[in-house]
Amino acid sequence: MAFVVIIGRRAQADIANTVAGSGWPSPVAANRWRMSLLSAVIPKLEADPKRYPQSDDAARLGFDLREMLYGRRRHVYQVLFTIDGDVVNVLRVRHAAQDRLTEDDL
């Protein structure tokens, strides 16, 4: 069963803010990260989003929030999403070192 992946507004803003950040050696590198993220994450979530574990914040927030980790070393990001039938809703894309989520963050 193929899933439909919807990247929410906040997740889109997270990606845009990460690309616009000053930590990139060049705009080309930032854009390459964005394209790589999208080309890696979307096919995996379309194929089998249930293989990814619940986020550490899921129990505290009270719903099935799952996470996929993307990146390596210092550049690991959490792709936080929910599954609703055959739709995967990507809610946030956050650096793994960020503070825990609150309800206001979603």
N, CA, C and O atoms as a MOPAC input file, in Angstrom:
PM7 MOZYME 1SCF
protein

 N      0.84200 1    -1.18400 1     0.00000 1
 C      0.00000 1     0.00000 1     0.00000 1
 C      0.88900 1     1.25000 1     0.00000 1
 O      1.75600 1     1.40500 1     0.85900 1
 N      0.66700 1     2.10800 1    -0.94500 1
 C      1.42200 1     3.36200 1    -1.01600 1
 C      0.71400 1     4.42500 1    -0.17800 1
 O     -0.51100 1     4.53900 1    -0.18800 1
 N      1.50600 1     5.18400 1     0.53400 1
 C      0.98700 1     6.26000 1     1.36100 1
 C      1.19300 1     7.58400 1     0.63800 1
 O      2.11200 1     7.73000 1    -0.16800 1
 N      0.33200 1     8.53900 1     0.93600 1
 C      0.45400 1     9.89700 1     0.41500 1
 C      1.12900 1    10.72500 1     1.50200 1
 O      0.69200 1    10.72000 1     2.65300 1
 N      2.19000 1    11.43600 1     1.13900 1
 C      2.93100 1    12.25000 1     2.09400 1
 C      2.56400 1    13.71400 1     1.89600 1
 O      2.67600 1    14.25800 1     0.79800 1
 N      2.12200 1    14.33700 1     2.98400 1
 C      1.79800 1    15.76000 1     2.97600 1
 C      2.75300 1    16.46400 1     3.92800 1
 O      2.82300 1    16.12900 1     5.11000 1
 N      3.47700 1    17.42700 1     3.41300 1
 C      4.40100 1    18.19400 1     4.24500 1
 C      3.66600 1    19.44800 1     4.69700 1
 O      3.34500 1    20.32200 1     3.89200 1
 N      3.41000 1    19.51800 1     5.98500 1
 C      2.64700 1    20.62400 1     6.54700 1
 C      3.37600 1    21.95000 1     6.50400 1
 O      4.57400 1    22.00900 1     6.22500 1
 N      2.63900 1    23.01400 1     6.78300 1
 C      3.20100 1    24.37500 1     6.72300 1
 C      4.38300 1    24.55700 1     7.65900 1
 O      5.40300 1    25.13700 1     7.28800 1
 N      4.23200 1    24.05100 1     8.88800 1
 C      5.32300 1    24.23000 1     9.85600 1
 C      6.56400 1    23.45700 1     9.42700 1
 O      7.68400 1    23.93400 1     9.60700 1
 N      6.37500 1    22.27200 1     8.86400 1
 C      7.51700 1    21.49700 1     8.37500 1
 C      8.17000 1    22.22300 1     7.19800 1
 O      9.39600 1    22.26800 1     7.10100 1
 N      7.36900 1    22.78200 1     6.31900 1
 C      7.92000 1    23.55500 1     5.19300 1
 C      8.70800 1    24.75100 1     5.71300 1
 O      9.77900 1    25.07200 1     5.19900 1
 N      8.16800 1    25.40900 1     6.73900 1
 C      8.86800 1    26.56200 1     7.33100 1
 C     10.15800 1    26.10800 1     8.01300 1
 O     11.17400 1    26.79900 1     7.93500 1
 N     10.12700 1    24.95200 1     8.68200 1
 C     11.34100 1    24.42200 1     9.30700 1
 C     12.43200 1    24.20500 1     8.26200 1
 O     13.58700 1    24.57400 1     8.47500 1
 N     12.06500 1    23.61000 1     7.14600 1
 C     13.02900 1    23.34200 1     6.07500 1
 C     13.56500 1    24.66000 1     5.51500 1
 O     14.77100 1    24.81000 1     5.32200 1
 N     12.67400 1    25.60800 1     5.25500 1
 C     13.08600 1    26.90600 1     4.71200 1
 C     14.00900 1    27.63600 1     5.68500 1
 O     14.99800 1    28.23800 1     5.26700 1
 N     13.69500 1    27.58800 1     6.97500 1
 C     14.52900 1    28.26300 1     7.97600 1
 C     15.90100 1    27.61000 1     8.08900 1
 O     16.90500 1    28.29400 1     8.28900 1
 N     15.94300 1    26.29000 1     7.96000 1
 C     17.21900 1    25.58700 1     8.01100 1
 C     18.07700 1    25.97300 1     6.81300 1
 O     19.27400 1    26.22200 1     6.95800 1
 N     17.47500 1    26.02200 1     5.63900 1
 C     18.20800 1    26.39400 1     4.42300 1
 C     18.68500 1    27.84200 1     4.50700 1
 O     19.77600 1    28.16700 1     4.03800 1
 N     17.87200 1    28.70600 1     5.10200 1
 C     18.23000 1    30.12400 1     5.19100 1
 C     19.24500 1    30.40400 1     6.29500 1
 O     19.79700 1    31.50300 1     6.35900 1
 N     19.49900 1    29.42700 1     7.16300 1
 C     20.43100 1    29.62300 1     8.27300 1
 C     21.84500 1    29.89700 1     7.80700 1
 O     22.19300 1    29.66800 1     6.64900 1
 N     22.65100 1    30.39100 1     8.72800 1
 C     24.01000 1    30.81300 1     8.37500 1
 C     25.03800 1    29.69600 1     8.48400 1
 O     26.22200 1    29.93900 1     8.24700 1
 N     24.63100 1    28.48500 1     8.83200 1
 C     25.59000 1    27.40700 1     9.03300 1
 C     26.05900 1    26.70300 1     7.77700 1
 O     26.81800 1    25.73800 1     7.86400 1
 N     25.63400 1    27.15300 1     6.62700 1
 C     25.98600 1    26.48600 1     5.38100 1
 C     27.20800 1    27.12800 1     4.74800 1
 O     27.36700 1    28.34700 1     4.80300 1
 N     28.07900 1    26.31400 1     4.14400 1
 C     29.24700 1    26.89200 1     3.47700 1
 C     28.87700 1    27.70400 1     2.23800 1
 O     29.62000 1    28.59600 1     1.82900 1
 N     27.71500 1    27.38800 1     1.63900 1
 C     27.27200 1    28.14200 1     0.46200 1
 C     25.77700 1    27.91400 1     0.26500 1
 O     25.21900 1    26.96300 1     0.81200 1
 N     25.12900 1    28.77300 1    -0.50800 1
 C     23.71900 1    28.55100 1    -0.82400 1
 C     23.49200 1    27.25100 1    -1.58700 1
 O     22.44300 1    26.62000 1    -1.45600 1
 N     24.47000 1    26.86000 1    -2.37600 1
 C     24.35900 1    25.60800 1    -3.12100 1
 C     24.30000 1    24.42600 1    -2.16100 1
 O     23.51000 1    23.50300 1    -2.35900 1
 N     25.13100 1    24.44700 1    -1.12200 1
 C     25.13400 1    23.37100 1    -0.12800 1
 C     23.79600 1    23.32400 1     0.61100 1
 O     23.27600 1    22.23900 1     0.86900 1
 N     23.24200 1    24.46600 1     0.94700 1
 C     21.94800 1    24.50800 1     1.63500 1
 C     20.85000 1    23.93100 1     0.75800 1
 O     20.01400 1    23.16000 1     1.22800 1
 N     20.85000 1    24.30000 1    -0.50400 1
 C     19.83400 1    23.78500 1    -1.41700 1
 C     20.02400 1    22.28300 1    -1.64700 1
 O     19.05000 1    21.54100 1    -1.77100 1
 N     21.26900 1    21.84800 1    -1.70400 1
 C     21.55000 1    20.41900 1    -1.86600 1
 C     21.00200 1    19.63200 1    -0.67400 1
 O     20.45600 1    18.54300 1    -0.85000 1
 N     21.14500 1    20.18300 1     0.54900 1
 C     20.60200 1    19.53100 1     1.74500 1
 C     19.08500 1    19.40600 1     1.63000 1
 O     18.52300 1    18.34600 1     1.90900 1
 N     18.42600 1    20.48300 1     1.22300 1
 C     16.96300 1    20.47000 1     1.09400 1
 C     16.51500 1    19.42300 1     0.08200 1
 O     15.60100 1    18.64500 1     0.35400 1
 N     17.14300 1    19.40100 1    -1.06100 1
 C     16.76300 1    18.43300 1    -2.10200 1
 C     17.04800 1    17.00600 1    -1.64900 1
 O     16.26100 1    16.09900 1    -1.92100 1
 N     18.15000 1    16.80600 1    -0.97300 1
 C     18.50300 1    15.48400 1    -0.47400 1
 C     17.50400 1    15.02800 1     0.59200 1
 O     17.07000 1    13.87600 1     0.59600 1
 N     17.15100 1    15.93500 1     1.48400 1
 C     16.16000 1    15.61400 1     2.51800 1
 C     14.85900 1    15.15700 1     1.87400 1
 O     14.33000 1    14.09700 1     2.20900 1
 N     14.35400 1    15.94700 1     0.96500 1
 C     13.07100 1    15.62300 1     0.34400 1
 C     13.14400 1    14.34400 1    -0.48700 1
 O     12.20800 1    13.54400 1    -0.47200 1
 N     14.23400 1    14.14700 1    -1.20400 1
 C     14.32400 1    12.94800 1    -2.04400 1
 C     14.57100 1    11.68900 1    -1.22600 1
 O     14.28700 1    10.58900 1    -1.69900 1
 N     15.09000 1    11.82100 1    -0.01700 1
 C     15.30900 1    10.65700 1     0.84000 1
 C     14.08400 1    10.34400 1     1.69000 1
 O     13.71200 1     9.18100 1     1.84700 1
 N     13.46300 1    11.37500 1     2.23200 1
 C     12.37800 1    11.18900 1     3.19500 1
 C     11.07100 1    10.77100 1     2.53100 1
 O     10.44100 1     9.80400 1     2.96000 1
 N     10.66500 1    11.47800 1     1.50800 1
 C      9.34200 1    11.23000 1     0.91700 1
 C      9.18700 1     9.80300 1     0.40900 1
 O      8.18500 1     9.17200 1     0.74500 1
 N     10.10700 1     9.25100 1    -0.37500 1
 C      9.91800 1     7.86800 1    -0.83200 1
 C      9.85700 1     6.85600 1     0.30600 1
 O      9.09700 1     5.89100 1     0.23300 1
 N     10.65000 1     7.06400 1     1.35800 1
 C     10.62900 1     6.13200 1     2.48300 1
 C      9.30600 1     6.20100 1     3.23400 1
 O      8.78000 1     5.17500 1     3.66500 1
 N      8.77000 1     7.40000 1     3.39100 1
 C      7.48000 1     7.52900 1     4.07900 1
 C      6.33700 1     7.04300 1     3.19600 1
 O      5.34800 1     6.51900 1     3.70800 1
 N      6.45400 1     7.20600 1     1.89200 1
 C      5.42500 1     6.68000 1     0.98600 1
 C      5.39900 1     5.15800 1     1.02500 1
 O      4.33200 1     4.55200 1     0.92700 1
 N      6.55600 1     4.54500 1     1.16500 1
 C      6.65400 1     3.09000 1     1.11600 1
 C      6.20900 1     2.43100 1     2.41400 1
 O      5.40100 1     1.50300 1     2.38100 1
 N      6.72100 1     2.88900 1     3.56500 1
 C      6.40400 1     2.20500 1     4.82500 1
 C      6.66700 1     3.10000 1     6.03300 1
 O      7.69000 1     2.93900 1     6.69800 1
 N      5.77800 1     4.02900 1     6.32700 1
 C      6.01300 1     4.93400 1     7.45800 1
 C      5.90300 1     4.24300 1     8.81300 1
 O      6.41600 1     4.74800 1     9.81200 1
 N      5.24200 1     3.09800 1     8.85000 1
 C      5.03300 1     2.41300 1    10.13300 1
 C      6.30400 1     1.75800 1    10.66000 1
 O      6.34500 1     1.31400 1    11.80700 1
 N      7.33600 1     1.69700 1     9.82900 1
 C      8.58500 1     1.09600 1    10.29400 1
 C      9.36900 1     2.03300 1    11.19700 1
 O     10.31500 1     1.60500 1    11.85900 1
 N      8.99500 1     3.29400 1    11.23300 1
 C      9.69700 1     4.25900 1    12.06200 1
 C      9.06500 1     4.31700 1    13.44900 1
 O      7.84400 1     4.22600 1    13.58300 1
 N      9.90200 1     4.46900 1    14.48600 1
 C      9.39600 1     4.39800 1    15.86500 1
 C      8.64400 1     5.65000 1    16.28800 1
 O      8.69000 1     6.69600 1    15.64100 1
 N      7.95100 1     5.48900 1    17.40500 1
 C      7.31100 1     6.65200 1    18.01300 1
 C      8.38600 1     7.58700 1    18.53300 1
 O      9.45100 1     7.15000 1    18.96900 1
 N      8.09800 1     8.85900 1    18.48000 1
 C      8.98600 1     9.86500 1    19.03700 1
 C      8.98300 1     9.73500 1    20.56400 1
 O      8.01800 1     9.24800 1    21.15300 1
 N     10.05600 1    10.16800 1    21.18200 1
 C     10.11000 1    10.17200 1    22.64500 1
 C      9.01000 1    11.05700 1    23.23500 1
 O      8.59200 1    10.84900 1    24.37400 1
 N      8.55000 1    12.02400 1    22.47900 1
 C      7.52800 1    12.95700 1    22.95200 1
 C      6.10500 1    12.43400 1    22.76800 1
 O      5.16500 1    13.06000 1    23.25900 1
 N      5.91800 1    11.32700 1    22.08900 1
 C      4.57900 1    10.84300 1    21.73900 1
 C      3.71500 1    10.57300 1    22.96700 1
 O      2.57400 1    11.03000 1    23.02800 1
 N      4.23500 1     9.84600 1    23.93600 1
 C      3.43400 1     9.49800 1    25.12100 1
 C      3.03800 1    10.75200 1    25.89500 1
 O      1.90400 1    10.87600 1    26.35500 1
 N      3.97800 1    11.67200 1    26.03100 1
 C      3.69800 1    12.90600 1    26.77300 1
 C      2.66500 1    13.77100 1    26.05200 1
 O      1.82700 1    14.40600 1    26.69400 1
 N      2.72300 1    13.79700 1    24.72300 1
 C      1.78400 1    14.60200 1    23.95000 1
 C      0.44400 1    13.90900 1    23.75300 1
 O     -0.55600 1    14.57000 1    23.47700 1
 N      0.40800 1    12.58900 1    23.89000 1
 C     -0.85500 1    11.86700 1    23.85800 1
 C     -1.33800 1    11.41600 1    22.49200 1
 O     -2.53200 1    11.16300 1    22.32800 1
 N     -0.46300 1    11.30700 1    21.50900 1
 C     -0.88300 1    10.75800 1    20.22300 1
 C      0.31000 1    10.08400 1    19.55200 1
 O      1.45100 1    10.24700 1    19.98500 1
 N      0.03800 1     9.33400 1    18.50200 1
 C      1.05200 1     8.54100 1    17.81800 1
 C      1.90500 1     9.42400 1    16.91100 1
 O      1.66500 1     9.51700 1    15.70700 1
 N      2.88600 1    10.05800 1    17.50100 1
 C      3.83100 1    10.90600 1    16.77400 1
 C      5.06400 1    10.06700 1    16.50000 1
 O      5.69600 1     9.56000 1    17.42700 1
 N      5.40400 1     9.92000 1    15.23400 1
 C      6.55200 1     9.09700 1    14.85600 1
 C      7.68100 1     9.97700 1    14.36000 1
 O      7.48200 1    11.13600 1    13.99800 1
 N      8.87700 1     9.39400 1    14.35400 1
 C     10.02100 1    10.16600 1    13.89900 1
 C     10.91200 1     9.33300 1    12.99000 1
 O     11.10500 1     8.13100 1    13.17800 1
 N     11.43600 1    10.02600 1    12.00700 1
 C     12.44900 1     9.46600 1    11.11900 1
 C     13.65700 1    10.37100 1    11.27300 1
 O     13.53800 1    11.59200 1    11.17200 1
 N     14.81500 1     9.78300 1    11.51400 1
 C     16.02200 1    10.57900 1    11.63400 1
 C     16.68900 1    10.68100 1    10.26800 1
 O     16.80100 1     9.69400 1     9.54000 1
 N     17.12500 1    11.88200 1     9.93800 1
 C     17.76900 1    12.12600 1     8.65100 1
 C     19.07000 1    12.88100 1     8.89900 1
 O     19.08200 1    13.87500 1     9.62500 1
 N     20.13400 1    12.42900 1     8.31600 1
 C     21.41700 1    13.10400 1     8.42100 1
 C     22.42300 1    12.25600 1     9.16700 1
 O     22.18900 1    11.08400 1     9.46200 1
 N     23.54400 1    12.87700 1     9.46100 1
 C     24.59000 1    12.18100 1    10.19200 1
 C     25.43900 1    13.17500 1    10.96700 1
 O     25.43800 1    14.37700 1    10.70300 1
 N     26.14900 1    12.63300 1    11.91300 1
 C     27.03500 1    13.39500 1    12.78400 1
 C     26.29700 1    14.55100 1    13.44700 1
 O     25.28800 1    14.34000 1    14.12000 1
 N     26.79200 1    15.76800 1    13.26300 1
 C     26.17500 1    16.94000 1    13.90500 1
 C     24.92800 1    17.40500 1    13.17500 1
 O     24.21500 1    18.27600 1    13.67200 1
 N     24.65500 1    16.85600 1    12.03500 1
 C     23.56200 1    17.34000 1    11.19600 1
 C     22.42800 1    16.32400 1    11.11300 1
 O     22.00100 1    15.94100 1    10.02400 1
 N     21.94800 1    15.89500 1    12.27600 1
 C     20.83800 1    14.94400 1    12.31700 1
 C     19.55300 1    15.71900 1    12.59500 1
 O     19.48600 1    16.54600 1    13.50400 1
 N     18.54400 1    15.42700 1    11.79000 1
 C     17.25100 1    16.09200 1    11.91800 1
 C     16.16900 1    15.06900 1    12.17700 1
 O     16.23000 1    13.94600 1    11.67600 1
 N     15.17000 1    15.46300 1    12.96800 1
 C     14.00400 1    14.63100 1    13.21700 1
 C     12.91300 1    15.05500 1    12.24200 1
 O     12.55000 1    16.22900 1    12.17100 1
 N     12.40400 1    14.10100 1    11.50500 1
 C     11.22900 1    14.33200 1    10.67200 1
 C     10.07200 1    13.74900 1    11.47100 1
 O      9.94200 1    12.53100 1    11.58500 1
 N      9.23700 1    14.61400 1    12.01900 1
 C      8.14400 1    14.20000 1    12.89500 1
 C      6.84700 1    14.14200 1    12.10800 1
 O      6.48200 1    15.08900 1    11.41200 1
 N      6.15200 1    13.00800 1    12.22900 1
 C      4.96200 1    12.81700 1    11.41000 1
 C      3.92400 1    11.94900 1    12.11200 1
 O      4.21500 1    11.25000 1    13.08300 1
 N      2.71000 1    12.01900 1    11.58800 1
 C      1.62200 1    11.15500 1    12.02200 1
 C      1.12100 1    10.37400 1    10.81700 1
 O      1.34900 1    10.75600 1     9.67000 1
 N      0.43700 1     9.28100 1    11.10000 1
 C     -0.15300 1     8.46100 1    10.04400 1
 C     -1.65400 1     8.45200 1    10.26300 1
 O     -2.12900 1     8.08100 1    11.33600 1
 N     -2.39400 1     8.85700 1     9.25400 1
 C     -3.85100 1     8.88700 1     9.32500 1
 C     -4.38400 1     8.11500 1     8.11900 1
 O     -4.53000 1     8.67200 1     7.03100 1
 N     -4.67300 1     6.82600 1     8.32300 1
 C     -5.10400 1     5.97700 1     7.21800 1
 C     -3.96100 1     5.77600 1     6.25200 1
 O     -2.93400 1     5.19900 1     6.60900 1
 N     -4.13100 1     6.25000 1     5.02600 1
 C     -3.05700 1     6.12900 1     4.04000 1
 C     -2.36600 1     7.46300 1     3.76800 1
 O     -1.73400 1     7.64900 1     2.72800 1
 N     -2.49600 1     8.39700 1     4.72900 1
 C     -1.87400 1     9.72200 1     4.60400 1
 C     -0.84100 1     9.89900 1     5.71100 1
 O     -1.12300 1     9.66700 1     6.88600 1
 N      0.34200 1    10.30800 1     5.32100 1
 C      1.41300 1    10.63700 1     6.26300 1
 C      1.50700 1    12.15300 1     6.31400 1
 O      1.75900 1    12.80300 1     5.29900 1
 N      1.30600 1    12.70600 1     7.49000 1
 C      1.37200 1    14.15400 1     7.68800 1
 C      2.68900 1    14.50500 1     8.36200 1
 O      2.88400 1    14.20000 1     9.53900 1
 N      3.59100 1    15.13800 1     7.63200 1
 C      4.85500 1    15.57900 1     8.20100 1
 C      4.57700 1    16.89600 1     8.91700 1
 O      4.19400 1    17.88700 1     8.29600 1
 N      4.77700 1    16.88700 1    10.24000 1
 C      4.42900 1    18.04600 1    11.05000 1
 C      5.60200 1    18.99800 1    11.26300 1
 O      5.44000 1    20.21600 1    11.20300 1
 N      6.78400 1    18.43300 1    11.51400 1
 C      7.95500 1    19.26200 1    11.79400 1
 C      9.20700 1    18.58500 1    11.26500 1
 O      9.24900 1    17.36400 1    11.11100 1
 N     10.22300 1    19.38700 1    10.98800 1
 C     11.56600 1    18.90500 1    10.66500 1
 C     12.49200 1    19.72600 1    11.55100 1
 O     12.74500 1    20.90100 1    11.28500 1
 N     12.99500 1    19.09300 1    12.60900 1
 C     13.76400 1    19.80800 1    13.62800 1
 C     15.13200 1    19.18300 1    13.81400 1
 O     15.31000 1    17.97800 1    13.64000 1
 N     16.09600 1    20.02000 1    14.16900 1
 C     17.41900 1    19.48500 1    14.49200 1
 C     17.26700 1    18.60600 1    15.72800 1
 O     16.53500 1    18.95600 1    16.65400 1
 N     17.94400 1    17.48600 1    15.74600 1
 C     17.80600 1    16.52600 1    16.83800 1
 C     18.24700 1    17.08600 1    18.18800 1
 O     17.84300 1    16.56600 1    19.22800 1
 N     19.05600 1    18.12500 1    18.19000 1
 C     19.53200 1    18.71400 1    19.43800 1
 C     18.55700 1    19.73400 1    20.03100 1
 O     18.79900 1    20.24900 1    21.12300 1
 N     17.47500 1    20.03000 1    19.33700 1
 C     16.51500 1    21.00800 1    19.86400 1
 C     15.80100 1    20.45700 1    21.09400 1
 O     15.74700 1    19.24700 1    21.31300 1
 N     15.25200 1    21.38000 1    21.89600 1
 C     14.51100 1    20.98300 1    23.09000 1
 C     13.32900 1    20.12200 1    22.74600 1
 O     12.90300 1    20.05200 1    21.59300 1
 N     12.79600 1    19.45700 1    23.76600 1
 C     11.60800 1    18.62200 1    23.58500 1
 C     10.44200 1    19.44500 1    23.02600 1
 O     10.35500 1    20.65800 1    23.21700 1
 N      9.57000 1    18.74600 1    22.34200 1
 C      8.39000 1    19.38800 1    21.77300 1
 C      7.37200 1    19.73900 1    22.83800 1
 O      7.27700 1    19.07500 1    23.87000 1
 N      6.61600 1    20.78800 1    22.57800 1
 C      5.43700 1    21.09400 1    23.37700 1
 C      4.23900 1    21.04400 1    22.43100 1
 O      4.40900 1    20.96200 1    21.21500 1
 N      3.04700 1    21.09200 1    22.98100 1
 C      1.85100 1    21.08600 1    22.12800 1
 C      1.84400 1    22.28800 1    21.19800 1
 O      1.35100 1    22.19800 1    20.07300 1
 N      2.38000 1    23.40400 1    21.65100 1
 C      2.42100 1    24.61700 1    20.81800 1
 C      3.36600 1    24.46900 1    19.63000 1
 O      3.22900 1    25.18600 1    18.63900 1
 N      4.32300 1    23.54800 1    19.72000 1
 C      5.26600 1    23.33200 1    18.63500 1
 C      4.63400 1    22.58300 1    17.45900 1
 O      5.20500 1    22.54100 1    16.36900 1
 N      3.48500 1    22.00800 1    17.67700 1
 C      2.81800 1    21.26300 1    16.61000 1
 C      1.62600 1    22.04500 1    16.14900 1
 O      0.90900 1    21.60500 1    15.25000 1

